[in-house]
Amino acid sequence: MLDKNEITLEELENVMGGTIEESASLAFSLAVRGYGIFIKPNNDPGRSDIVNIEGMQEFFATKGYKFIPGFGEEMNIFVGPDGMKYGNDYII
């Protein structure tokens, strides 16, 4: 049985393209910095990612940011405590 914090190669292959890639990159960056593991299977047929978007939204809310995940070709957006919008690269 896998540890709940581990990801299989098969699951990793599902992380690709557009904002799924952005969110996966963000989840990985948070994990390596010790902020937590933001990976979970999403059984919703409309989502094919393994990123815990809701968990990341809660995490960023504690830091004063509103995380708005992009879908399709849209980018992830973060609204800072100052009201400014930031992109995924800036946050990482």
Secondary structure, 3 states (H helix, E strand, C coil): CCCCCCCCHHHHHCCCCHHHHHHHHHHHHHHHCCCCCCECCCCCCCCCCCECHHHHHHHHHHCCCEEECCCCCCCCEEECCCCCEEEHHHHC
